[in-house]
Amino acid sequence: MIVKKLTTYDAEDYRQLRLEALETNPDSFGTTYQEEVIKTIEQFRDRIPVDNNNFILGCFEDRNLIGIVRFHQESRIKLRHKAYISSMYVQQEYRGKGIGKILLNELIERAKTINAVEILLLDIVKTNVLAKALYLSLGFQIYGTEKKAYKYNNQYFDLELMCLQIK
């Protein structure tokens, strides 16, 4: 297994896995499959950051992209100490095998090398107990709840807000 930062050359694999994530777990993301499937490969290519303070990590097994996680550092002066983790997804057949932990550990280590970043933030659908357990095992703490954050198919989903102090 290899974990690496995605490049524009990975856009097709990224698009395919992102769409799979949205179709498989529609209540876990802030966007829908229907919104993303109409986007072109160029639009996906443009979404892959090319700098060190914003990136998408991918986990590959035998050249197949099986997991992703996104990192975004705030750019405004007063907010640069914060960075966000989002779009975490591991293919179902690889869940429970430590792939998510590998991706997050790599992301955390990379974040620690960015001088300004002190806090990692993420949000998670409250009912996603397996992902929440993973984040808690890595030291993330719940600091709040956003009630009715998502509404999908006339059902509301609360988000739990989590943070990890890395410096």
C-alpha positions in Angstrom: 0.0 0.0 0.0 1.2 3.5 -0.9 -0.1 6.8 0.4 0.7 9.8 -1.7 -0.5 13.3 -2.5 -2.8 13.2 -5.5 -1.8 15.1 -8.6 -3.8 16.2 -11.6 -2.8 12.9 -13.2 -4.9 11.1 -10.6 -8.1 13.1 -11.5 -9.9 10.2 -13.2 -9.3 7.8 -10.2 -10.2 10.6 -7.8 -13.4 11.4 -9.6 -14.4 7.7 -9.7 -13.7 7.2 -5.9 -15.4 10.5 -4.9 -18.5 9.6 -6.8 -18.5 6.1 -5.2 -18.2 7.8 -1.8 -21.2 10.0 -2.5 -23.3 7.2 -3.9 -22.4 4.7 -1.1 -22.6 7.1 1.9 -25.0 9.9 0.8 -25.6 11.1 4.3 -21.9 11.6 5.2 -21.0 14.4 2.8 -22.2 18.0 2.3 -22.7 17.4 -1.5 -24.6 14.8 -3.4 -23.9 12.3 -6.1 -26.3 14.2 -8.4 -24.4 17.5 -8.0 -21.0 15.9 -8.6 -21.7 13.4 -11.4 -22.4 16.2 -13.9 -18.9 17.8 -13.3 -16.3 17.2 -16.0 -13.0 15.5 -15.5 -11.4 19.0 -15.9 -13.5 20.3 -13.0 -12.2 17.4 -10.9 -8.7 18.0 -12.1 -9.0 21.7 -11.1 -10.1 20.6 -7.6 -6.8 18.8 -6.9 -4.6 21.3 -5.0 -1.0 21.6 -6.2 0.5 23.4 -3.1 1.8 21.9 0.2 -0.8 23.7 2.4 -3.8 22.2 0.5 -3.8 18.6 -0.7 -5.6 15.4 -1.1 -3.9 12.2 0.1 -4.7 8.9 -1.7 -4.1 5.4 -0.6 -3.3 3.0 -3.4 -3.2 -0.7 -3.5 -1.7 -2.2 -6.7 -2.3 1.2 -8.5 -5.9 1.3 -7.4 -7.1 4.3 -5.4 -8.9 2.8 -2.4 -9.0 5.8 0.0 -8.9 9.6 0.1 -8.7 12.4 2.6 -8.6 16.2 1.9 -6.5 18.8 3.8 -7.2 22.5 3.6 -5.3 25.2 5.5 -7.0 28.6 6.1 -5.2 31.4 4.2 -6.4 34.4 6.1 -3.8 35.8 8.6 -6.0 35.4 11.7 -7.1 31.8 10.7 -3.8 30.3 9.3 -3.3 28.3 12.5 -6.4 26.2 11.5 -6.7 23.5 8.9 -9.6 21.3 7.9 -9.9 17.6 7.2 -12.7 16.6 4.8 -13.9 14.2 2.2 -12.5 11.1 4.0 -13.5 7.9 2.3 -12.3 4.3 2.2 -13.8 1.7 -0.1 -16.1 -0.6 1.7 -14.0 -3.8 1.0 -11.0 -2.1 2.7 -12.7 -0.8 5.8 -11.6 -2.2 9.1 -8.1 -2.8 7.8 -6.5 0.4 9.1 -6.6 2.3 5.8 -8.3 5.3 7.3 -5.8 5.4 10.2 -2.9 5.2 7.7 -4.3 8.1 5.7 -5.0 10.2 8.8 -1.6 9.6 10.4 0.1 10.6 7.2 -2.1 13.8 7.0 -1.3 14.7 10.6 2.4 14.2 10.1 2.3 16.4 7.0 0.3 19.0 8.8 2.8 19.1 11.6 5.5 20.2 9.1 3.5 23.3 8.1 4.7 26.0 10.5 1.5 27.9 11.0 -0.9 25.0 11.5 -1.7 24.3 15.1 -5.2 22.8 15.0 -6.9 20.3 12.8 -10.7 20.5 12.5 -13.3 18.2 11.0 -17.0 17.5 11.2 -18.7 14.2 11.1 -22.3 13.1 10.8 -23.2 12.2 14.4 -24.5 8.7 13.5 -21.2 7.7 11.8 -19.9 5.9 14.9 -17.1 3.9 13.2 -15.5 7.1 11.7 -16.0 8.9 15.0 -14.2 6.1 16.9 -11.3 6.3 14.5 -11.0 10.1 15.0 -11.3 9.7 18.8 -8.6 7.0 18.8 -6.2 9.5 17.1 -6.8 12.1 19.8 -9.5 14.2 18.2 -12.0 15.7 20.7 -15.6 16.7 20.1 -16.1 20.4 20.8 -19.6 21.0 19.5 -22.6 19.9 17.6 -24.3 21.6 14.6 -28.0 20.6 14.7 -29.7 19.9 11.4 -26.5 20.6 9.5 -27.5 18.5 6.5 -30.9 17.8 5.0 -31.2 15.0 2.6 -34.4 13.2 1.4 -36.4 15.2 4.0 -34.2 13.9 6.8 -31.9 16.0 9.0 -28.4 15.1 10.1 -26.5 16.6 13.0 -22.7 17.2 12.7 -20.3 16.8 15.5 -17.4 19.2 15.3 -14.0 17.7 16.2 -10.5 19.1 16.7 -6.9 18.0 17.3 -4.3 20.2 18.7 -1.0 19.4 16.9 1.2 22.2 18.3 
